[in-house]
Amino acid sequence: MMGMGGTAGMLRQMGVPGASLLGPLLAIAEPLAGVALVIGLLTRIAGLGVAIDMLGAMLFFHRLHGFFVPMGIEFPMMLCASGLALTALGAGPFSVDHAVSARRTSN
């Protein structure tokens, strides 16, 4: 695990502007967004966060390595598209978002 300092250092090494600010933010946001998407909590916000994160990853790192995996933009592009789809469509019927929404409409 890299932690906040390690993430900032990695971003700094890649030449990402604002790495000292973005590093801790990404170190917190990435795992939280992942967990939120798995349980379907704040799905649209988490999906947008993943899409923005992957767009940055593609622009600053993966584009330099071509299209195909393991280091190209192929996989981050799919994650970005998935995040955008979740942002547009929201969570499904087995999500926390759906349970909260159903509870709100029944009251």
LINMOJO-V448814 format. One record per pair of residues at least 12 apart in sequence whose C-alpha atoms are under 10 Angstrom apart, sorted by sequence separation. I is the first residue (numbers start at 1). J is the second residue. D is the distance in whole Angstrom. If there is no record, write none. Layout:
# LINMOJO-V448814
i=I j=J d=D
i=I j=J d=D
This chain:
# LINMOJO-V448814
i=7 j=19 d=8
i=8 j=20 d=5
i=11 j=23 d=7
i=33 j=45 d=8
i=34 j=46 d=8
i=61 j=73 d=9
i=62 j=74 d=9
i=7 j=20 d=9
i=8 j=21 d=7
i=10 j=23 d=8
i=33 j=46 d=5
i=34 j=47 d=9
i=37 j=50 d=10
i=58 j=71 d=10
i=62 j=75 d=9
i=5 j=19 d=10
i=8 j=22 d=7
i=9 j=23 d=8
i=32 j=46 d=8
i=33 j=47 d=7
i=58 j=72 d=8
i=59 j=73 d=9
i=62 j=76 d=8
i=5 j=20 d=8
i=7 j=22 d=8
i=8 j=23 d=4
i=33 j=48 d=9
i=34 j=49 d=10
i=58 j=73 d=6
i=62 j=77 d=10
i=4 j=20 d=9
i=7 j=23 d=5
i=8 j=24 d=7
i=30 j=46 d=9
i=33 j=49 d=7
i=34 j=50 d=8
i=57 j=73 d=9
i=58 j=74 d=9
i=4 j=21 d=10
i=6 j=23 d=8
i=7 j=24 d=7
i=8 j=25 d=9
i=29 j=46 d=9
i=33 j=50 d=7
i=58 j=75 d=9
i=4 j=22 d=9
i=5 j=23 d=7
i=6 j=24 d=9
i=7 j=25 d=9
i=8 j=26 d=9
i=55 j=73 d=10
i=58 j=76 d=7
i=4 j=23 d=6
i=5 j=24 d=7
i=7 j=26 d=8
i=8 j=27 d=9
i=30 j=49 d=8
i=54 j=73 d=9
i=57 j=76 d=7
i=58 j=77 d=7
i=3 j=23 d=9
i=4 j=24 d=4
i=7 j=27 d=6
i=29 j=49 d=8
i=30 j=50 d=7
i=56 j=76 d=10
i=57 j=77 d=9
i=3 j=24 d=8
i=4 j=25 d=8
i=6 j=27 d=9
i=29 j=50 d=9
i=54 j=75 d=9
i=55 j=76 d=8
i=4 j=26 d=8
i=5 j=27 d=9
i=54 j=76 d=5
i=55 j=77 d=8
i=58 j=80 d=9
i=3 j=26 d=10
i=4 j=27 d=5
i=26 j=49 d=10
i=30 j=53 d=8
i=53 j=76 d=9
i=54 j=77 d=7
i=57 j=80 d=10
i=3 j=27 d=6
i=4 j=28 d=8
i=29 j=53 d=9
i=54 j=78 d=9
i=55 j=79 d=9
i=56 j=80 d=10
i=2 j=27 d=8
i=3 j=28 d=9
i=51 j=76 d=9
i=54 j=79 d=7
i=55 j=80 d=6
i=1 j=27 d=10
i=50 j=76 d=10
i=51 j=77 d=9
i=53 j=79 d=9
i=54 j=80 d=5
i=55 j=81 d=10
i=26 j=53 d=8
i=51 j=78 d=9
i=53 j=80 d=8
i=54 j=81 d=9
i=51 j=79 d=7
i=52 j=80 d=7
i=50 j=79 d=7
i=51 j=80 d=4
i=54 j=83 d=9
i=50 j=80 d=6
i=51 j=81 d=7
i=53 j=83 d=10
i=49 j=80 d=9
i=50 j=81 d=9
i=51 j=82 d=8
i=52 j=83 d=8
i=47 j=79 d=9
i=48 j=80 d=9
i=50 j=82 d=9
i=51 j=83 d=5
i=52 j=84 d=9
i=47 j=80 d=8
i=48 j=81 d=10
i=50 j=83 d=6
i=51 j=84 d=6
i=47 j=81 d=9
i=48 j=82 d=9
i=49 j=83 d=8
i=50 j=84 d=8
i=51 j=85 d=9
i=47 j=82 d=8
i=48 j=83 d=6
i=49 j=84 d=9
i=51 j=86 d=9
i=47 j=83 d=4
i=48 j=84 d=6
i=50 j=86 d=10
i=51 j=87 d=9
i=46 j=83 d=8
i=47 j=84 d=6
i=48 j=85 d=9
i=50 j=87 d=10
i=45 j=83 d=9
i=46 j=84 d=10
i=47 j=85 d=8
i=48 j=86 d=8
i=49 j=87 d=9
i=44 j=83 d=8
i=47 j=86 d=5
i=48 j=87 d=6
i=16 j=56 d=9
i=43 j=83 d=9
i=44 j=84 d=8
i=46 j=86 d=8
i=47 j=87 d=5
i=48 j=88 d=9
i=16 j=57 d=10
i=44 j=85 d=9
i=45 j=86 d=9
i=46 j=87 d=8
i=47 j=88 d=9
i=44 j=86 d=6
i=45 j=87 d=7
i=47 j=89 d=10
i=16 j=59 d=10
i=17 j=60 d=10
i=43 j=86 d=7
i=44 j=87 d=4
i=47 j=90 d=8
i=16 j=60 d=7
i=43 j=87 d=7
i=44 j=88 d=7
i=46 j=90 d=10
i=47 j=91 d=10
i=15 j=60 d=8
i=16 j=61 d=9
i=42 j=87 d=10
i=43 j=88 d=10
i=44 j=89 d=8
i=45 j=90 d=9
i=11 j=57 d=10
i=14 j=60 d=7
i=15 j=61 d=9
i=37 j=83 d=9
i=40 j=86 d=10
i=43 j=89 d=9
i=44 j=90 d=5
i=14 j=61 d=7
i=43 j=90 d=6
i=44 j=91 d=8
i=42 j=90 d=9
i=43 j=91 d=6
i=11 j=60 d=9
i=37 j=86 d=9
i=41 j=90 d=10
i=42 j=91 d=8
i=43 j=92 d=9
i=11 j=61 d=9
i=40 j=90 d=9
i=41 j=91 d=8
i=40 j=91 d=6
i=39 j=91 d=9
i=40 j=92 d=8
i=43 j=95 d=9
i=38 j=91 d=10
i=40 j=93 d=9
i=42 j=95 d=10
i=43 j=96 d=9
i=44 j=97 d=10
i=37 j=91 d=8
i=40 j=94 d=8
i=41 j=95 d=7
i=42 j=96 d=8
i=43 j=97 d=7
i=39 j=94 d=8
i=40 j=95 d=4
i=41 j=96 d=5
i=42 j=97 d=6
i=39 j=95 d=6
i=40 j=96 d=5
i=41 j=97 d=5
i=38 j=95 d=9
i=39 j=96 d=6
i=40 j=97 d=6
i=41 j=98 d=9
i=37 j=95 d=9
i=38 j=96 d=10
i=39 j=97 d=9
i=40 j=98 d=8
i=41 j=99 d=10
i=36 j=95 d=10
i=37 j=96 d=10
i=40 j=99 d=10
i=41 j=100 d=9
i=36 j=96 d=9
i=36 j=97 d=10
